[in-house]
């Protein structure tokens, strides 16, 4: 599969490298062509990796991951171009974190809206699936690195898109428990977990954890 990674940070690099290792062709997109970090990642990742602008990556891809900063995600995705995105699935792993008052950050959008919803409204031609936003990048691609059961949540308006993302998570990344929590408005709850996740980080001193739902 041809997959685009929008964003050049640790999350984008980690997901991109994992996808390349699975045999996918991966293009990392950034605001400018030949972005220093994207070029460096491409050289390291090998022949299945390439880089370009957001529009280049979107035009190339069959499926996309949004790994940009949450406060810039809407502009980044829109800059990829509607025609390049039409009918495609976008996995949104970002969170609308506002660091303007220091750490821990607050959410720039919450309660009655979410970043996932904003992305879906901004480009209705996309099929946005929120996933992987409650954990650090290394756990996203290697859930077995934690010793006990834990969960990844997905939500979105398109059932087929969620099925495709779930298949990639289970068959590609090795997730055992994928919980579908509903339509894209459920992004409010998934993004709303971040204040808890960040407080747990402060208590534990690292991000080597994830969440698990236990039912009777």
BELDA-V405858 format. One line per field, one symbol per residue. ss: DSSP state (2 for helix, 1 for strand, 0 for the rest). A space follows every 10 residues. Layout:
ss: ???
This chain:
ss: 0111110002 2222222222 2000111111 0000022222 2222200011 1112222222 0011110002 2222222220 0222200011 1100001100 0000011000 0000222222 2200001111 1000002222 2022200000 0111110022 2222222222 2200000111 0002222222 2202222222 2222000000 000000
